Amino acid sequence: MPIRWDYREHLQLAGYVLKWLAIGLPLGVVVGSAVAFFLWSLDEVTRLQWEHPWLLYLLPLAGALVGVIYQFWGGESDRGNNLIMEQIHEPGGGVPIRMAPLVLAGTLVTHLFGGSAGREGTAVQMGGSLASALGRILRLSPADTRIVLMAGIAAGFGAVFGTPLTGAIFALEVLALGRGTFHAIIPCLIASIVGDQVNSAWGIGHTHYSIVASGTIAADPAVVTLDWLLTGKIALAAIFFGLASVLFAELSHGLSWVFKQTIRWPWLRPAVGGCLVILLVLLLGRRDYLGLGVVADPNDPTAVTIQSCFRPGGAAWFSWWWKLLFTAITISSGFKGGEVTPLFFIGAALGNALGQILGAPVDLLAGLGFVAVFAGATNTPLACTIMAIELFAPGNGELLSSGFVVYAAVACFLAYFLSGHSSIYPAQRKILSDSRHNPVAPLAPKEPTQQTPAP
């Protein structure tokens, strides 16, 4: 067989990589720096909230203020992540640059006054907004505009969680159910890695979680061993992880619809949502489910947090439900922030409870719930499996040889599959939808196209 080699193809590919290096490097630097400032500011406002608990009672007023700002000056920015996804699918008016400062300020206000929200949405929106501005400056084509927006998502996500590979895969996978647009993997990877490294260079760290290796460790560390009984328990837990992701997504969308149908004035919706959050705190007599929930308030070291969920007794049986309800009310009423860190909390707390019920290692189930509920709510099982490796496996070779990667894949892909088409992102496209609900159904035949007769 003759060897066929066209050097021009390789020159074109090299040019593609160099082009996106030139675009991705400054994009990663800018987005990484913006995320670093955001994370530093978030730590500061969280500390103020802990030091001045009475700020919670100003949450309705703060929500009304954010609502007024977005109503009169936000424009399309109020659509958040969904606007970025729609612009990737069908580039049009672009993502306004004012989205970045607005969502930054709105998220800090949410956390300063005790709202239950995350940080992913803010980082992604900042990344998308800055990427769109760069695209306009460089006068990129519609095809390149799609890619630069995806790279902005990757940079924001990778930097905010310290998971650059996950950020790149997430940006590709989140756009459409059942189809990954892997042509943009190089630009996304460049932007995500640079964004994460720049964030670290600013001295911003990330929370570390520990899982003890479970199962029998092989004598040869290169051999992966599985505990089949444990694998079955994880598969059973994945069913509940998937259902929890559906409950969060549908409750959030449903509450958002109720707020919009019953409250005419947009600025009043977060004010009412803030009142509901205060009532829930008074009902429970605890503040565990406010804010990010990553680490405990120094004034209450017994509070339930994501970190506490990794140890037996570190969460109540229904901690996952209370965090789910607090966050759904906060986000659906109009407060700014993300859903992903609360999803981590929900998954870890549910994993803690299931670990005790099923007789499985609590830290392992908490870690798998951490990523699997996120996978089901965003339909990104591959990104979440990789996230499990980036978050829990570094420096722990025994965890890898114990079959952890397989356990993570089982949890994430089953939770994704069983969550159906629910998603926290309404703008997410549904591709190959029938094949998930009926995997054995044959593909429908293509309809014949009508040929226009030649003149």
FINU-370575 format. One line per 4 residues: their letters; for each residue z, x, y of C-alpha. Coordinates in steps of 0.2 Angstrom, whole numbers, plus 5000, padded with zeros to 4 digits. Each point is the difference from the previous one (the first is absolute). Layout:
REM residues N
a> Z X Y  ... .
This chain:
REM residues 455
mpir> 5000 5000 5000  4995 5008 5017  5014 5003 5012  4998 4990 5016 .
wdyr> 5009 5006 5015  4997 4995 5018  5009 5011 5012  4997 4988 5014 .
ehlq> 5012 4988 4992  5014 5012 5000  4997 5005 5018  5001 4981 5005 .
lagy> 5016 4999 4990  5007 5015 5009  4995 4993 5016  5009 4984 4996 .
vlkw> 5016 5009 4997  4999 5011 5015  4996 4985 5011  5015 4991 4994 .
laig> 5011 5015 5001  4995 5001 5019  5005 4981 5001  5014 4999 4988 .
lplg> 5010 5015 5007  5003 4994 5017  5003 4982 4994  5013 5006 4988 .
vvvg> 5008 5011 5014  5001 4985 5012  5005 4987 4987  5013 5012 4992 .
sava> 5008 5003 5017  5000 4982 5005  5009 4996 4983  5012 5014 5002 .
fflw> 5005 4993 5017  5001 4982 4993  5011 5006 4985  5012 5010 5012 .
slde> 5001 4985 5012  5003 4988 4985  5015 5011 4995  5007 4999 5017 .
vtrl> 4999 4981 5002  5007 4998 4983  5015 5011 5005  5002 4990 5016 .
qweh> 5000 4984 4989  5014 5007 4989  5010 5005 5015  4999 4984 5009 .
pwll> 4999 4986 4987  5001 4987 5014  4981 5004 5004  4996 4988 4985 .
yllp> 5005 4985 5011  4986 5005 5012  4987 4999 4987  4993 4983 5005 .
laga> 4998 5006 5018  4992 5016 4994  4988 4990 4989  4995 4989 5015 .
lvgv> 4996 5015 5011  4989 5008 4986  4992 4983 4998  4996 4998 5019 .
iyqf> 4993 5018 5001  4988 4997 4985  4995 4983 5006  4995 5006 5017 .
wgge> 4995 5018 4997  4998 5002 4981  4983 4992 4998  4993 5004 4983 .
sdrg> 5014 5012 4997  5011 4986 4994  4989 4999 4984  5007 5017 4994 .
nnli> 4994 5008 4984  4988 4985 4997  4990 5005 5015  4998 5018 4994 .
meqi> 4994 4994 4983  4988 4987 5008  4993 5014 5011  4997 5011 4984 .
hepg> 4992 4986 4991  4989 4995 5015  5001 5011 5015  5000 4990 5016 .
ggvp> 5010 5001 5016  5011 5014 4993  5019 5002 4999  5007 5001 5018 .
irma> 5009 5015 5005  5015 4990 5007  5004 4995 4982  5009 5017 4998 .
plvl> 5013 4999 5014  5002 4982 4998  5004 5001 4981  5011 5015 5003 .
agtl> 5011 4991 5013  5000 4984 4991  5006 5008 4984  5014 5010 5009 .
vthl> 5006 4984 5008  5000 4992 4983  5011 5013 4993  5011 5003 5015 .
fggs> 5006 4982 4999  5002 4999 4981  4983 4992 4994  4996 5003 4982 .
agre> 4983 5009 5000  4992 5016 4994  4990 5014 5008  4983 5001 4990 .
gtav> 4992 4986 5010  5004 5010 5016  4994 5016 4994  4984 4992 4993 .
qmgg> 4996 4991 5016  5003 5015 5010  4989 5010 4989  4986 4987 5001 .
slas> 5001 4998 5018  4999 5019 5004  4986 5002 4987  4990 4986 5009 .
algr> 5003 5008 5016  4993 5017 4993  4985 4990 4993  4996 4993 5017 .
ilrl> 5001 5017 5008  4989 5008 4987  4988 4985 5000  5001 4999 4981 .
spad> 4988 4989 4991  5006 4984 4992  5001 5008 4983  5010 5015 5007 .
triv> 5011 4988 5009  5005 4992 4984  5004 5017 4993  5010 5006 5015 .
lmag> 5010 4984 5000  5004 5003 4981  5005 5018 5004  5012 4994 5014 .
iaag> 5008 4988 4987  5002 5015 4988  5007 5011 5014  5013 4987 5005 .
fgav> 5005 4995 4983  5001 5018 4993  5010 5006 5015  5013 4986 5001 .
fgtp> 5005 5002 4981  4996 5018 4997  4988 4996 4987  4982 5007 5005 .
ltga> 4991 4996 4983  5007 4982 5000  4995 4998 5018  4982 5005 4996 .
ifal> 4999 4989 4984  5008 4985 5009  4988 5000 5014  4986 4999 4987 .
evla> 5008 4987 4989  5008 4988 5012  4983 4994 5007  4994 4990 4986 .
lgrg> 5007 4994 4983  4991 5007 4986  4989 5013 5009  5004 5017 5007 .
tfha> 4989 5007 5014  5002 5018 4994  4986 5006 5011  5013 5003 5013 .
iipc> 5012 5010 4989  4997 5016 5009  5003 4994 5018  5015 4990 4995 .
lias> 5008 5015 4990  4997 5012 5015  5008 4988 5012  5014 4995 4989 .
ivgd> 5005 5018 4995  4999 5006 5018  5010 4985 5007  5014 5004 4987 .
qvns> 5000 5018 5004  5001 4998 5019  5013 4987 4998  5010 5013 4989 .
awgi> 4997 5013 5013  5008 4990 5013  5016 5001 4989  5000 4982 4994 .
ghth> 5006 4998 4983  4999 4986 4987  5013 4992 4988  5001 5007 4983 .
ysiv> 5004 4990 4984  5005 5006 4983  4996 4994 4983  5008 5009 4985 .
asgt> 4987 5003 4986  5001 4986 4987  4995 5000 4982  4999 5015 4988 .
iaad> 4994 5016 5008  4987 5009 4990  5003 5018 4995  4984 5004 5007 .
pavv> 5000 4995 5019  4981 4997 4999  5002 4986 4988  5004 4983 5007 .
tldw> 5011 4989 4989  5003 4982 5002  5015 4989 4995  4990 4984 4994 .
lltg> 5015 4989 5001  5003 5005 5018  4981 4998 5003  5002 4982 4994 .
kial> 5014 4997 5012  4990 5007 5014  4986 4988 4996  5012 4986 5000 .
aaif> 5007 5005 5017  4983 5002 5007  4997 4981 4998  5015 4997 5011 .
fgla> 4994 5013 5012  4983 4991 5002  5008 4983 5002  5012 5008 5014 .
svlf> 4984 5006 5009  4992 4983 4999  5016 4992 5007  5001 5012 5014 .
aels> 4981 4998 5005  5000 4981 4998  5016 4997 5009  4995 5011 5014 .
hgls> 4984 4991 5002  5008 4983 4998  5013 5003 5013  4987 5007 5012 .
wvfk> 4990 4984 4998  5016 4989 5003  5005 5010 5016  4982 4998 5007 .
qtir> 5000 4981 4996  5017 4996 5006  5002 5011 5015  4986 4999 5013 .
wpwl> 5005 5015 5011  4997 5017 4991  5014 5008 5010  5012 4988 4993 .
rpav> 4997 5003 4982  5008 5017 4999  5015 4993 5010  5002 4987 4987 .
ggcl> 4998 5013 4986  5013 5011 5008  5012 4985 5000  4997 4997 4981 .
vill> 5004 5019 4997  5016 4998 5009  5005 4985 4990  4996 5009 4984 .
vlll> 5011 5014 5005  5014 4988 5004  4998 4991 4984  5001 5015 4989 .
grrd> 5013 5009 5011  4990 5017 4997  4987 5009 5009  4992 5009 4985 .
ylgl> 4983 4992 5002  4997 5005 5018  4988 5014 5006  4991 5011 4988 .
gvva> 5014 5001 4987  4996 5017 4994  5017 5008 5003  5017 4992 5003 .
dpnd> 5008 4997 5017  5014 5013 5002  5012 4986 5005  4997 4992 4983 .
ptav> 4997 5013 4986  5001 4986 4987  4984 4991 5007  4986 4997 4988 .
tiqs> 4985 5012 5004  4985 5006 4992  5009 5016 4995  5015 4990 4993 .
cfrp> 4988 4990 4989  4997 5016 4990  5018 5000 4993  5009 4987 4989 .
ggaa> 5009 4987 5010  4991 5006 5016  4993 4982 5003  5005 4982 4997 .
wfsw> 4990 4989 4988  4991 4992 5014  4999 5014 5013  4981 5000 4997 .
wwkl> 4999 4981 5005  5010 5002 5016  4989 5015 5006  4985 4990 4996 .
lfta> 5006 4985 5010  5006 5010 5015  4983 5009 5001  4989 4985 4997 .
itis> 5009 4991 5015  4999 5016 5011  4982 5004 4997  4993 4982 4999 .
sgfk> 5008 4994 5016  4991 5014 5010  5011 5016 5000  4991 5016 4998 .
ggev> 5002 5013 4987  4994 5002 4982  5003 4992 4983  4999 5015 4989 .
tplf> 5017 5007 5002  5008 4983 4997  4989 4999 4985  5008 5016 4994 .
figa> 5017 4993 5002  4995 4984 4991  4993 5009 4986  5014 5012 4998 .
algn> 5014 4987 5001  4990 4989 4987  4998 5015 4989  5019 5004 5001 .
algq> 5004 4982 4994  4987 5001 4986  5005 5017 4995  5018 4993 4996 .
ilga> 4993 4984 4992  4988 5009 4989  5011 5015 4996  4988 5012 5008 .
pvdl> 5004 5015 5011  5004 4992 5017  4992 5015 5010  4984 4999 4991 .
lagl> 4998 4981 5002  5005 5001 5018  4987 5013 5003  4986 4991 4990 .
gfva> 5005 4984 5010  4999 5010 5016  4981 5003 4997  4995 4985 4989 .
vfag> 5005 4986 5012  4990 5009 5013  4985 5001 4988  5001 4982 4997 .
atnt> 5001 4995 5018  4986 5011 5006  4989 5001 4985  5000 5019 5000 .
plac> 5006 5005 4982  4992 5017 5000  5007 5005 5017  5017 4994 4994 .
tima> 5000 5010 4984  4995 5015 5010  5014 4996 5012  5013 5000 4986 .
ielf> 4994 5018 4995  5001 5006 5018  5017 4992 5004  5010 5003 4983 .
apgn> 4992 5014 4990  4999 5015 5012  5011 5014 4993  5004 4989 4984 .
gell> 4989 5006 4986  5011 4991 4987  4997 4984 5009  4981 5002 4997 .
ssgf> 5002 5006 4982  5011 4984 4997  4985 4989 5002  5004 4995 5018 .
vvya> 4982 4999 5006  4996 4988 4985  5015 4989 5004  4995 5000 5019 .
avac> 4982 4995 4995  5006 4986 4989  5011 4993 5013  4988 5001 5014 .
flay> 4984 4994 4991  5009 4986 4991  5009 4994 5016  4983 5001 5009 .
flsg> 4991 4990 4987  5013 4987 4998  5002 4997 5019  4983 4992 5000 .
hssi> 4991 5000 5017  5016 4999 5011  5000 5013 5013  5010 5004 5016 .
ypaq> 4983 5004 5008  4989 4984 5002  4985 5011 5006  5000 5008 4983 .
rkil> 4983 4997 4992  5000 4992 4982  4987 5009 4989  4998 4996 4982 .
sdsr> 5013 4986 5002  4995 4990 4984  5001 5015 4989  5019 5002 5003 .
hnpv> 5004 4982 4996  4988 5000 4985  4998 5018 4995  4989 4995 4985 .
apla> 4988 4988 5009  4982 5007 5001  4993 5004 5016  4991 4986 5008 .
pkep> 4981 5002 5000  4993 5005 5017  4990 4986 5008  4982 5003 5002 .
tqqt> 4995 5006 5017  4986 4990 5009  4985 5011 5004  4992 4997 5017 .
pap> 4982 4999 4997  4990 5013 5009  4990 4994 5015 .
